[in-house]
Amino acid sequence: AIAEIVRNWQDDLREILTERHGEERGSKLASRYGKALPAGYIEKVTPQNAADDVELAADLADADDIQLNLYPSQKQNGVLHFKVFRLGADITLSEVIPLLENLGLSVLTENLYEIRGGGNAITIQDILVRPGRMAFELENVRKLFQEAFERIWRGESENDGFNKLILSAQLNWRQVSVLRGYCKYLLQTGV
């Protein structure tokens, strides 16, 4: 009972990371990132979600790399967290909002966190979003959504209303591009 009383948030994070990655790697991750996380982040994020965030932050390779995570909020029903991880600066909200709205999500709020430990600063953008009227199982669309967001953000796919098909019809970004091409062809031919 005394051990539980004196445990803190960082102890819980270290324990989760060592369970997932073993003593050596888990301790390294906890030491490098656990103490570098800002107080505002620690107040809002559970150690379980923080462990996921630390893993994604550790996977960043360079300034052009991006890691994404879409998961349900534990505090608000029907609300999702969409986290964007980058080395250096965040993606401006004026870039993110149109992308997310065309993917069928309404942006509620954004929290920015910066991890400063050792080398470059890592920015975590935690964007709270709410799906529109479409129904979907998050597990079935998470990967499709994250890949589509990255492709659109990088300019490899267009940012328009067709992207709502990713969540509503569970199509991938390439399938949506094909449908977009068919539509443009039909408009050109006057059908």
Phi and psi in degrees as a GROMACS rama.xvg file:
@    title "Ramachandran Plot"
@    xaxis  label "Phi"
@    yaxis  label "Psi"
@TYPE xy
-65.9656  -39.7978  ILE-2
-60.8271  -39.7776  ALA-3
-65.8198  -36.8791  GLU-4
-66.3304  -39.4005  ILE-5
-87.8315  -4.72849  VAL-6
-69.6233  144.503  ARG-7
-120.899  -178.75  ASN-8
-58.8045  -43.355  TRP-9
-63.3909  -35.1539  GLN-10
-62.8995  -42.68  ASP-11
-64.1888  -42.1887  ASP-12
-61.8018  -46.7934  LEU-13
-58.7912  -42.7972  ARG-14
-62.7928  -43.845  GLU-15
-63.953  -44.278  ILE-16
-66.1683  -38.2844  LEU-17
-71.2247  -31.9305  THR-18
-64.3446  -39.5792  GLU-19
-78.2538  -37.5479  ARG-20
-119.723  1.63099  HIS-21
88.2393  165.474  GLY-22
-60.5799  -47.6384  GLU-23
-67.5774  -57.1451  GLU-24
-66.7206  -41.6969  ARG-25
-60.5354  -41.8165  GLY-26
-66.2943  -38.9257  SER-27
-62.7499  -45.8731  LYS-28
-62.2412  -44.4123  LEU-29
-64.556  -40.5947  ALA-30
-68.684  -42.2885  SER-31
-71.2283  -43.531  ARG-32
-105.016  -34.6142  TYR-33
-56.8553  -43.8794  GLY-34
-81.9824  -15.2741  LYS-35
-89.0892  -10.4455  ALA-36
-71.568  134.731  LEU-37
-70.5122  158.879  PRO-38
-61.164  -38.8673  ALA-39
-61.7275  -35.9315  GLY-40
-66.4374  -46.8001  TYR-41
-61.5631  -35.4272  ILE-42
-67.7412  -31.7082  GLU-43
-100.374  -22.3432  LYS-44
-111.61  135.702  VAL-45
-73.6333  155.089  THR-46
-58.4092  -32.9978  PRO-47
-62.7997  -49.3739  GLN-48
-67.6398  -34.5641  ASN-49
-64.1863  -36.2769  ALA-50
-62.6766  -41.6811  ALA-51
-61.4413  -43.4423  ASP-52
-63.3666  -42.2677  ASP-53
-61.7611  -41.3205  VAL-54
-62.5457  -43.5876  GLU-55
-67.5235  -41.2098  LEU-56
-61.9632  -39.4265  ALA-57
-68.1283  -23.2129  ALA-58
-81.7114  -7.72869  ASP-59
-66.044  128.155  LEU-60
-94.6782  -45.6163  ALA-61
-152.663  -177.594  ASP-62
-64.5294  -21.4404  ALA-63
-86.6329  -12.5865  ASP-64
-77.0177  153.217  ASP-65
-144.295  139.567  ILE-66
-122.964  142.259  GLN-67
-130.845  151.374  LEU-68
-150.638  124.013  ASN-69
-116.176  121.981  LEU-70
-151.879  158.626  TYR-71
-73.8149  147.904  PRO-72
-75.5018  137.837  SER-73
-84.1025  -17.2484  GLN-74
-98.5371  -29.1659  LYS-75
-123.817  121.823  GLN-76
-70.0617  133.59  ASN-77
81.6135  3.80324  GLY-78
-108.566  142.678  VAL-79
-117.593  148.713  LEU-80
-95.8696  130.561  HIS-81
-119.632  109.785  PHE-82
-104.989  136.084  LYS-83
-119.47  126.09  VAL-84
-113.564  128.103  PHE-85
-144.187  151.416  ARG-86
-79.8938  129.497  LEU-87
87.6945  -135.97  GLY-88
-76.438  157.827  ALA-89
-80.4254  171.414  ASP-90
-84.7386  130.274  ILE-91
-62.3018  146.42  THR-92
-61.9137  -31.6732  LEU-93
-67.0642  -22.4402  SER-94
-83.6978  -38.6228  GLU-95
-74.3148  -42.7624  VAL-96
-58.8709  -49.9171  ILE-97
-61.6049  -36.5944  PRO-98
-60.9386  -50.2583  LEU-99
-67.5855  -37.6882  LEU-100
-65.5859  -39.5802  GLU-101
-70.5389  -18.1875  ASN-102
-87.3869  -1.15889  LEU-103
95.8757  18.4053  GLY-104
-118.73  145.054  LEU-105
-99.1786  131.494  SER-106
-84.2528  126.101  VAL-107
-96.7144  -50.6169  LEU-108
-161.618  168.326  THR-109
-137.619  138.092  GLU-110
-120.584  131.447  ASN-111
-108.2  134.876  LEU-112
-131.715  146.663  TYR-113
-125.133  128.382  GLU-114
-100.908  119.12  ILE-115
-114.957  106.552  ARG-116
-152.154  112.225  GLY-117
76.4163  -104.561  GLY-118
-79.5615  -125.162  GLY-119
-70.7625  150.872  ASN-120
-73.6754  142.801  ALA-121
-109.841  129.098  ILE-122
-100.694  130.345  THR-123
-111.481  117.692  ILE-124
-100.158  114.947  GLN-125
-104.875  103.673  ASP-126
-105.075  119.535  ILE-127
-85.4567  127.181  LEU-128
-131.612  157.695  VAL-129
-128.22  128.652  ARG-130
-64.692  151.529  PRO-131
-68.8345  -142.729  GLY-132
-82.3187  0.519792  ARG-133
-81.3069  147.321  MET-134
-108.299  134.975  ALA-135
-156.409  156.834  PHE-136
-90.9633  120.909  GLU-137
-57.0429  -39.965  LEU-138
-61.4853  -30.3035  GLU-139
-79.1078  -23.3767  ASN-140
-115.002  -8.25469  VAL-141
-54.0447  -53.2515  ARG-142
-65.7863  -41.4151  LYS-143
-59.942  -45.4277  LEU-144
-63.9843  -48.3601  PHE-145
-63.6751  -41.2003  GLN-146
-66.6313  -41.8867  GLU-147
-63.1194  -44.3661  ALA-148
-57.2418  -47.1875  PHE-149
-63.0616  -43.4367  GLU-150
-64.1833  -40.9475  ARG-151
-67.7379  -45.2251  ILE-152
-60.7723  -36.9518  TRP-153
-79.3493  -6.55493  ARG-154
84.7654  13.6666  GLY-155
-86.9916  -9.78079  GLU-156
-143.09  156.288  SER-157
-79.5274  153.773  GLU-158
-106.359  95.1438  ASN-159
-149.663  -177.71  ASP-160
-63.9934  -19.103  GLY-161
-60.1113  -25.2047  PHE-162
-66.9194  -15.1831  ASN-163
-63.1539  -21.2492  LYS-164
-66.1385  -19.4543  LEU-165
-63.7897  -46.2702  ILE-166
-84.2852  -42.4734  LEU-167
-75.1068  -37.5131  SER-168
-110.097  -0.167711  ALA-169
56.3601  44.8119  GLN-170
-95.946  153.638  LEU-171
-88.262  171.531  ASN-172
-62.7053  -30.5434  TRP-173
-70.9379  -42.155  ARG-174
-62.055  -40.4385  GLN-175
-64.166  -38.6325  VAL-176
-62.882  -38.1864  SER-177
-64.4509  -46.1735  VAL-178
-62.3346  -39.1157  LEU-179
-61.5837  -41.7596  ARG-180
-64.5229  -42.356  GLY-181
-59.593  -44.2007  TYR-182
-62.0612  -44.6984  CYS-183
-63.3327  -39.2775  LYS-184
-63.0073  -45.3894  TYR-185
-64.6308  -37.6033  LEU-186
-66.3726  -38.1424  LEU-187
-66.0622  -38.6487  GLN-188
-81.8716  -8.03678  THR-189
82.8967  14.8432  GLY-190
